[in-house]
Amino acid sequence: MRGTGGAATALTRPRADGDVPVDISRVPAREAAERELSDPRYHENDPSLLQRGLDRFWEWLDDLFGSASQAAPGGVLGLVVIVLAVVALVAALWWRLGTPRRTSSTTGDSLFADGPRSARDHREAAARHASAGRWNEAVQERMRAVVRSLEERALLDPRPGRTADEAAAEAGRSLPAHADGLRLAARAFDDVTYGGRTADEAAYRRVEELDTALERTRPTLDTASTGTSA
């Protein structure tokens, strides 16, 4: 009821004995209701904070796909086709390019990671890997044998931290007849070491043949000074 002089509206409820109604103003009534509703008994079946968060996430995701399907040609089906096309493109690029290769500034001694060994040691290790069908390791060890052999023959200066690409480029200037083979061998080494590729016997045999050919190449004095092969 409304009191005189513009007082706030009051709520009326019967007394416990049912005789005289008791007037309660609006603010105390609201506070009493809030206290009553804060009783844990009323919230036993409420969803957990995690459940409420998941519900909000799925609602947001549903709204997102709903908006995208309206914008995409063909509605939901068109959106699915676009998503599948993007996934296929990413998979094709990953298969074609492999894992991004590390640069020489971050690889350190990337070619000889296990300490100094002779070319003969690397060839023997490569042969053991090849006999066991471990072609990745065989390619790596044979490429190390190639570079170590060139260092032992003074066709390359021994330099810690040299990468396979750098060794191939430097040796190719001294032995231009084998520049292409050196570049391909370095690429095979990088593919299996950093690119996540898998070598096969053919890849190993190519590096093995290059190593044998380089061993048979006898540079003359002109080769060292002018960079022409014998």
N, C-alpha and C positions, 0 to 999 in steps of 0.2 A: 504493500500500500504506500501511498505518498504522504509524507508528513507535511506539516504546515511550514510555511516560509521557504518553500523550495528545497527541503531536505531530500537526501538521496532516497531512492526507492528502496523499500525494505522487503525482505522475503519473510513469509510467514510459514511456520511449521507447527504442528500440534505439540504440546508438551507430552512428556512421557506418561503423565497420569491421565491424558486425554481431556483435561478440563479447559484450561485457558491457553490459547495460541500464543507462541512466543515469536516476536519479531526479530529477525536477524538481518543486518544490513548486507549489501551486496558484496563488499570487499571481504568481511569475515567469512561469508558463505563460500566465496571462491577459494579462500585459503584453506577452509575446512575440507572442501572437495579435493584440492590438490594434495593435502596431507593423506586423505583417504586413498586416493589413486596411487600415491607413491608406495603404498604397501606392497612388499615383494610378492604377495600372493597373487596380485593382479598381473604380474609380469613373468610368471613361471614359464609360460609357453611362448614368450616373445623370441623371435629369431636372434641369434648371436650377432655380435658386431661383424664377425667374418662373413656370416651369411648375408647380412644386410649389404656389406661391401660387394659381395659377389652378385647379389641381385642388381645393385646399381650398375656394375660392370656389364652384365649381360643385357640390361636395358640400353646402356649406351652403345654396346656393340650392335644390338638389333636396330637401333636408330641409325647407326652409321651405315650398315649394309642396306637398310631401307632407302636412305638417301642416295647411296651409290647406285643401287639398282634402278632407281628412278632416272638417274642421269645417264646410265649406261644404255646403249642401244640394245634392245631385246630384253630389257628388264633383268630379272634375277639370272636367267639363263645366259644372257649376254655378259653379265658380271662374272659368272663362273668361267666362261670361256676366256675372258680377259685375264683373270687370275691364273688359269692354267697355262695360258700362253706366256705370261711373265715368268712363271716357275720353270717352264720348259726352256726359255731363253737363258735364264740364270744357270740352269743345269748344263746347258750346252756350252756356255762360256767357261764354266768351271772345268768341264771335261776337256775343253780345247786348250785352255790356258794353264790349268793347274793352279796350285797354290802360288801366290805371288812370291817371286824370288827375292832373297835378301841381297842387298848391295854389298860391295866390297867394304864399305865403311862400317858395316855392322857385323860382318862375318868373322873378322879376325883372321887367324890362320886357317882358312876354310878348306884349303886343299890338303895340307898335311896336318890333320888335327891330332894325330897320335904320336908326335915326336919324329925326329929325323930317322929315316931308314933308307937303305940303299935301293937302287932300282931293282936289283935282284930280289931283295926281300919283298918288294911290292909285287913283282911278277909271280913269285912263289905263292903269295897270299891270294892273288887273283886266280891262279890255277886251282888252288884248293876250293875257292868259292865256286868256280866254274864246274868243277867235278861234282860238287854237291847241288848244282842247279841254282845257286844263289847269284842270280845274274846282276842284281843291283850292286852288291858288294864287289862282284867280279869287275864290273865296269869302273867302279870307283878306284879299286886298287890298280887296275891296268892304266888308268889315266894318270894316277900318281907315279906309276913306273915310267910313263912317257916323259913327264916333266922332270922327275929326278934324274933320268938318264941324260936329258939335255943339259941339266945342271952339271952332272958329272963330266960331261964332255965339253964343258965351258961354252956351250951354245946359249945357255941362259945363266945369268948371274944368280946364285942362291939368294933368295930374298924371303924372309918370313912374312906371312900374311898375303902372299900372292894367291890370287884366285885362279881357277881353271881358265876363265875367259882371258884374264890378263896374260897368263902363261902362253895361251894359244896365239894371242895377238903378237906378243913379243917374238915367239919362235917363228911365227909365220913370216915376219920381216926378214929373218935370217935364212929361212928355208921356204921360199915362196912356192915351190913346187908342192909342198905339203900344207899350205896355208888352209885350204878348204877342209882337208882331213882333220887338221888340228882344231879348227872351229867347230866341226861336227862332233868331235870327241868331247870337247869342252861342253857343248850343249847337252850331250848325253849324260855327262857327269852332273851338270846342274839339274837336269830333269829328274834324275833319281835321288839326288841329294836334297834339293830344295823344292822341286816342283811336284812332289808326290806321285811321280810317274813310276811305272814298273818296266824295267829293262827285260829284254829277252836274249836268247843266245845270239841272234843276228847282230844286235847292238854291241854285244861283247866282242864278237869276232871282228867287227869293224875297227874297234879300238885296238884289238890285238894285232891286226894286220898293219895298222898305222905304226904301232910300236916296232914291229919287225922291219917295216920299210925304213923308219927313221934310223934304226940300228945299222942298216946297210948303207945309209947315206953317209958318204965320207966328204965332209966339206973341205974345200981347198982354202988356200990363203985368201983367194978372191972372195970366197963365200963369207968369210968372217968380216972382210972389209967392205964388200959391196952388197952383200945380201943375196947373191945368186947361188942356187944349189948346184952341187956337183952332178 
